[in-house]
Amino acid sequence: MPLPVRELIDGIAAAVRAGDDATIRALLIRLAPIADATALLLLRYRLGLSENPRAAGSSARPDEIR
């Protein structure tokens, strides 16, 4: 993954932790034209989001989640 993409993702994660909405928006605008699936998955990981609903604390079965 190109270094500028990683730096943007690092910046977004830091801004999320700091609760800095303006910086989050600005960095997402810069990331959008160059993001691919790998970059988005890395961002998801860095933000601590899980693809598995059970890992997020849900007791619903995956087929029940819409």
PyMOL commands that set and color helices and strands:
alter all, ss='L'
color gray80, all
select helices_A, chain A and resi 3-18+21-31+37-46+62-64
alter helices_A, ss='H'
color red, helices_A
deselect
rebuild
show_as cartoon
